[in-house]
Amino acid sequence: MVFGGFPERVLIPFNWEPGRELPSPGGRRQRVALARAYMIIPVLVVLDEPNSNLDEVGEVGLIQAINSLKQNGSTVIIITHRTNILKVTNRLAVVKNGLLEMYGNY
């Protein structure tokens, strides 16, 4: 699979060109951390607000990476307030005030 014209081993490319704005430092840190996880295909990946500092292009790359991790057998736990990332989930747990409010298939 190719992400943005780059070989698969490059998880989320920085398609930077002169004159283009670079992704935010927070988004860059998130991409590097996810790239490290992607390279070893771990059994469990916990992502805390993984899309909070990403632009639309970064979020598309994040979704591709999560799907790829899942296809390779990783369990991915996503902690988020932004619901657009939920489309990559199989199950959903809603926690409110520290208590499990809802759990089931998504």
Order of alpha helices (4+ residues) and beta strands (2+ residues): alpha-beta-alpha-beta-beta-beta
